[in-house]
Amino acid sequence: MRCLSLICVFGCLGLVACNNNSNKLNGTWKPVLPAEKLALIENAFQENEAEIRGITEVTPGLAMQYDTENLDTLKTRMLDELRQQYEPQSHNAYKFTKDGFLILYNEKNQGEDTLFNYELDGNELNFSLIDESKAYTESIFEEGGSLNIFKVNKDSLVLTMSAGTFEDTIYMRKENK
């Protein structure tokens, strides 16, 4: 009977270890958008593009902001700016290490930069910036940010974030690196 009790205890400990979110979080993750969000973004882009194409005069404020009084040049500059704003940030991936670091990996230049320490408290994920000079790095995570792990498995991660009435969801898929 005592042997059976020990087997049950070790079995339970094994299950707890296997369900540990920290182990599942380790690895390289890339942000992805679900189809619904992609459709909303595309719709917003098209509305903004139509508004820019519909401009018929260069106001003094626009002339100063875009450094031109030529209508065609203004529209070209505004459309270029719009494309940059809506360009997906899909060239970044994030590596969660076993020892509690978050590394930003830029696929364009193959550069890596350790940005944050992270702590996992149950399902709550908290970030601390490693160096203040990295505060303006292009990252979806923020200093002092707190996210909840909504779902994590071997190839997908869903994080939720809320601040007051603002709520957002971050979807990620595991990269094989």
SEKEKOL-294719 format. One record per residue (C-alpha): residue number from 1; residue in one letter; x, y, z. Coordinates in pm, 1 decimal. Example, Ala and Ser with C-alpha at 12.3 -4.5 7.8 and 13.67 -1.06 7.14 Angstrom:
# residues 2
+-----+---------+----------+----------+----------+
: num : residuo :        x :        y :        z :
+-----+---------+----------+----------+----------+
:   1 :       a :   1230.0 :   -450.0 :    780.0 :
:   2 :       s :   1367.0 :   -106.0 :    714.0 :
+-----+---------+----------+----------+----------+
END
This chain:
# residues 177
+-----+---------+----------+----------+----------+
: num : residuo :        x :        y :        z :
+-----+---------+----------+----------+----------+
:   1 :       m :      0.0 :      0.0 :      0.0 :
:   2 :       r :    284.2 :    236.9 :     85.9 :
:   3 :       c :    443.3 :    168.5 :   -254.4 :
:   4 :       l :    114.9 :    254.3 :   -427.5 :
:   5 :       s :     99.0 :    584.9 :   -233.8 :
:   6 :       l :    453.0 :    677.8 :   -341.7 :
:   7 :       i :    370.9 :    597.0 :   -703.1 :
:   8 :       c :     62.8 :    822.6 :   -684.7 :
:   9 :       v :    263.7 :   1109.5 :   -530.9 :
:  10 :       f :    537.7 :   1088.2 :   -795.7 :
:  11 :       g :    277.5 :   1054.6 :  -1068.7 :
:  12 :       c :    103.7 :   1373.4 :   -951.8 :
:  13 :       l :    436.6 :   1558.7 :   -933.5 :
:  14 :       g :    513.9 :   1444.2 :  -1286.6 :
:  15 :       l :    179.4 :   1575.4 :  -1412.0 :
:  16 :       v :    239.5 :   1912.0 :  -1244.6 :
:  17 :       a :    584.8 :   1934.6 :  -1403.0 :
:  18 :       c :    445.9 :   1847.3 :  -1746.4 :
:  19 :       n :    174.0 :   2113.0 :  -1716.2 :
:  20 :       n :    419.2 :   2385.5 :  -1612.1 :
:  21 :       n :    364.7 :   2682.4 :  -1847.5 :
:  22 :       s :    726.7 :   2787.2 :  -1802.1 :
:  23 :       n :    850.6 :   2477.0 :  -1985.1 :
:  24 :       k :    592.8 :   2520.9 :  -2261.7 :
:  25 :       l :    692.2 :   2887.2 :  -2303.8 :
:  26 :       n :   1058.6 :   2809.0 :  -2376.7 :
:  27 :       g :   1151.1 :   2848.9 :  -2741.4 :
:  28 :       t :   1107.8 :   3093.8 :  -3028.5 :
:  29 :       w :    762.6 :   3238.0 :  -3100.4 :
:  30 :       k :    641.6 :   3452.9 :  -3387.7 :
:  31 :       p :    337.0 :   3682.8 :  -3367.6 :
:  32 :       v :     52.8 :   3596.2 :  -3603.9 :
:  33 :       l :   -287.2 :   3750.2 :  -3662.7 :
:  34 :       p :   -613.2 :   3561.5 :  -3691.0 :
:  35 :       a :   -814.0 :   3609.6 :  -4010.5 :
:  36 :       e :  -1068.6 :   3837.0 :  -3835.7 :
:  37 :       k :   -798.2 :   4083.2 :  -3726.4 :
:  38 :       l :   -633.6 :   4075.0 :  -4069.0 :
:  39 :       a :   -968.9 :   4163.0 :  -4229.0 :
:  40 :       l :  -1019.5 :   4456.9 :  -3988.4 :
:  41 :       i :   -669.3 :   4587.2 :  -4059.8 :
:  42 :       e :   -717.2 :   4555.7 :  -4436.5 :
:  43 :       n :  -1051.7 :   4737.1 :  -4413.1 :
:  44 :       a :   -899.1 :   5021.8 :  -4209.5 :
:  45 :       f :   -610.6 :   5048.0 :  -4458.4 :
:  46 :       q :   -848.7 :   5069.9 :  -4754.1 :
:  47 :       e :  -1059.5 :   5338.3 :  -4582.8 :
:  48 :       n :   -750.0 :   5546.6 :  -4505.1 :
:  49 :       e :   -614.5 :   5497.7 :  -4856.4 :
:  50 :       a :   -945.4 :   5612.8 :  -5009.6 :
:  51 :       e :   -946.1 :   5919.0 :  -4784.7 :
:  52 :       i :   -594.0 :   6014.6 :  -4896.3 :
:  53 :       r :   -675.7 :   5959.6 :  -5265.2 :
:  54 :       g :   -984.3 :   6179.5 :  -5217.6 :
:  55 :       i :   -786.2 :   6484.8 :  -5103.0 :
:  56 :       t :   -843.7 :   6769.4 :  -5349.4 :
:  57 :       e :   -633.9 :   7048.2 :  -5198.5 :
:  58 :       v :   -318.8 :   7095.8 :  -4995.5 :
:  59 :       t :   -401.9 :   7274.1 :  -4672.3 :
:  60 :       p :   -131.6 :   7482.1 :  -4499.6 :
:  61 :       g :   -105.5 :   7223.3 :  -4219.8 :
:  62 :       l :    -55.1 :   6934.9 :  -4462.7 :
:  63 :       a :    192.3 :   7140.8 :  -4667.4 :
:  64 :       m :    400.2 :   7204.1 :  -4356.0 :
:  65 :       q :    371.9 :   6846.4 :  -4227.9 :
:  66 :       y :    470.7 :   6684.4 :  -4559.3 :
:  67 :       d :    695.7 :   6966.4 :  -4683.9 :
:  68 :       t :    516.4 :   7012.9 :  -5015.7 :
:  69 :       e :    243.1 :   7217.2 :  -5175.8 :
:  70 :       n :    210.4 :   6983.1 :  -5473.9 :
:  71 :       l :   -103.9 :   6769.0 :  -5446.5 :
:  72 :       d :     40.4 :   6461.3 :  -5619.4 :
:  73 :       t :    359.1 :   6469.9 :  -5409.0 :
:  74 :       l :    149.6 :   6511.4 :  -5094.2 :
:  75 :       k :    -62.1 :   6207.5 :  -5178.1 :
:  76 :       t :    245.2 :   5998.4 :  -5262.2 :
:  77 :       r :    412.1 :   6087.4 :  -4930.3 :
:  78 :       m :     93.4 :   6024.6 :  -4734.0 :
:  79 :       l :     38.6 :   5687.4 :  -4904.2 :
:  80 :       d :    399.8 :   5585.3 :  -4836.9 :
:  81 :       e :    355.3 :   5675.6 :  -4472.0 :
:  82 :       l :     26.8 :   5482.9 :  -4459.2 :
:  83 :       r :    190.3 :   5168.9 :  -4605.5 :
:  84 :       q :    467.0 :   5188.4 :  -4345.0 :
:  85 :       q :    210.4 :   5217.1 :  -4065.1 :
:  86 :       y :     20.5 :   4912.4 :  -4186.2 :
:  87 :       e :    324.5 :   4704.0 :  -4279.4 :
:  88 :       p :    312.7 :   4389.7 :  -4068.6 :
:  89 :       q :    590.6 :   4351.8 :  -3813.8 :
:  90 :       s :    633.8 :   3989.1 :  -3911.6 :
:  91 :       h :   1012.5 :   4010.2 :  -3923.8 :
:  92 :       n :   1042.7 :   3977.8 :  -3544.7 :
:  93 :       a :   1037.2 :   3662.5 :  -3338.1 :
:  94 :       y :   1070.2 :   3627.5 :  -2961.8 :
:  95 :       k :   1273.4 :   3365.9 :  -2779.7 :
:  96 :       f :   1177.4 :   3279.1 :  -2422.8 :
:  97 :       t :   1476.8 :   3117.0 :  -2251.1 :
:  98 :       k :   1473.9 :   2865.7 :  -1967.1 :
:  99 :       d :   1660.9 :   3111.5 :  -1744.9 :
: 100 :       g :   1395.8 :   3386.6 :  -1773.7 :
: 101 :       f :   1511.9 :   3609.3 :  -2058.9 :
: 102 :       l :   1317.1 :   3733.6 :  -2360.3 :
: 103 :       i :   1530.6 :   3776.2 :  -2671.3 :
: 104 :       l :   1412.5 :   3971.5 :  -2975.4 :
: 105 :       y :   1520.8 :   3808.5 :  -3301.4 :
: 106 :       n :   1505.9 :   4021.7 :  -3616.6 :
: 107 :       e :   1474.9 :   3799.0 :  -3923.4 :
: 108 :       k :   1568.3 :   4082.1 :  -4163.4 :
: 109 :       n :   1919.7 :   4127.8 :  -4028.1 :
: 110 :       q :   1942.8 :   3807.7 :  -3820.3 :
: 111 :       g :   2023.1 :   4016.7 :  -3514.9 :
: 112 :       e :   1940.8 :   3912.1 :  -3160.5 :
: 113 :       d :   1891.9 :   4141.5 :  -2864.0 :
: 114 :       t :   1812.5 :   4040.5 :  -2507.1 :
: 115 :       l :   1539.7 :   4285.4 :  -2403.2 :
: 116 :       f :   1365.4 :   4163.8 :  -2091.3 :
: 117 :       n :   1380.6 :   3941.9 :  -1789.5 :
: 118 :       y :   1050.0 :   3768.5 :  -1748.7 :
: 119 :       e :    881.7 :   3604.9 :  -1455.1 :
: 120 :       l :    596.7 :   3363.8 :  -1472.8 :
: 121 :       d :    360.2 :   3364.6 :  -1175.2 :
: 122 :       g :     95.3 :   3102.0 :  -1246.7 :
: 123 :       n :    -47.6 :   3225.1 :  -1577.3 :
: 124 :       e :     72.8 :   3583.8 :  -1533.7 :
: 125 :       l :    377.9 :   3685.5 :  -1735.8 :
: 126 :       n :    567.4 :   3996.4 :  -1615.4 :
: 127 :       f :    849.2 :   4177.9 :  -1798.3 :
: 128 :       s :   1142.4 :   4386.3 :  -1670.2 :
: 129 :       l :   1362.1 :   4577.6 :  -1914.2 :
: 130 :       i :   1727.4 :   4470.1 :  -1900.9 :
: 131 :       d :   1869.7 :   4807.2 :  -2005.6 :
: 132 :       e :   1691.8 :   5145.7 :  -2028.6 :
: 133 :       s :   1858.1 :   5212.3 :  -2364.8 :
: 134 :       k :   1641.9 :   4931.4 :  -2507.8 :
: 135 :       a :   1315.4 :   5097.6 :  -2404.6 :
: 136 :       y :   1235.7 :   5203.5 :  -2760.7 :
: 137 :       t :   1317.6 :   4876.1 :  -2931.9 :
: 138 :       e :   1053.6 :   4757.3 :  -3177.1 :
: 139 :       s :    882.5 :   4496.7 :  -2958.8 :
: 140 :       i :    525.4 :   4392.5 :  -2889.6 :
: 141 :       f :    614.1 :   4360.4 :  -2520.3 :
: 142 :       e :    667.3 :   4651.6 :  -2279.9 :
: 143 :       e :    858.6 :   4728.2 :  -1961.6 :
: 144 :       g :    637.8 :   4653.9 :  -1665.3 :
: 145 :       g :    394.4 :   4481.7 :  -1898.5 :
: 146 :       s :    180.1 :   4208.4 :  -1758.9 :
: 147 :       l :     13.1 :   3949.4 :  -1975.4 :
: 148 :       n :   -189.6 :   3643.4 :  -1896.5 :
: 149 :       i :   -125.9 :   3317.3 :  -2070.4 :
: 150 :       f :   -467.9 :   3228.1 :  -2203.0 :
: 151 :       k :   -349.9 :   2916.1 :  -2383.4 :
: 152 :       v :    -16.0 :   2752.6 :  -2452.9 :
: 153 :       n :     65.3 :   2423.7 :  -2617.9 :
: 154 :       k :    353.1 :   2284.7 :  -2820.5 :
: 155 :       d :    294.8 :   2512.5 :  -3122.2 :
: 156 :       s :     64.6 :   2799.2 :  -3023.7 :
: 157 :       l :     58.0 :   3067.2 :  -2756.9 :
: 158 :       v :   -227.7 :   3306.2 :  -2682.3 :
: 159 :       l :   -161.4 :   3595.8 :  -2444.5 :
: 160 :       t :   -420.0 :   3841.4 :  -2315.2 :
: 161 :       m :   -349.7 :   4190.1 :  -2192.3 :
: 162 :       s :   -581.3 :   4432.2 :  -2018.8 :
: 163 :       a :   -532.1 :   4783.9 :  -1885.9 :
: 164 :       g :   -844.9 :   4956.1 :  -1759.1 :
: 165 :       t :  -1104.9 :   4915.8 :  -2030.6 :
: 166 :       f :   -843.9 :   4826.0 :  -2295.3 :
: 167 :       e :   -806.0 :   4457.6 :  -2379.0 :
: 168 :       d :   -597.1 :   4290.2 :  -2645.3 :
: 169 :       t :   -495.6 :   3940.8 :  -2746.1 :
: 170 :       i :   -157.6 :   3839.4 :  -2885.3 :
: 171 :       y :   -143.9 :   3523.7 :  -3095.8 :
: 172 :       m :    188.1 :   3347.7 :  -3153.9 :
: 173 :       r :    307.3 :   3030.4 :  -3319.2 :
: 174 :       k :    619.3 :   2834.4 :  -3233.4 :
: 175 :       e :    909.5 :   2854.6 :  -3474.5 :
: 176 :       n :   1132.8 :   2554.7 :  -3534.3 :
: 177 :       k :   1471.4 :   2710.8 :  -3464.7 :
+-----+---------+----------+----------+----------+
END
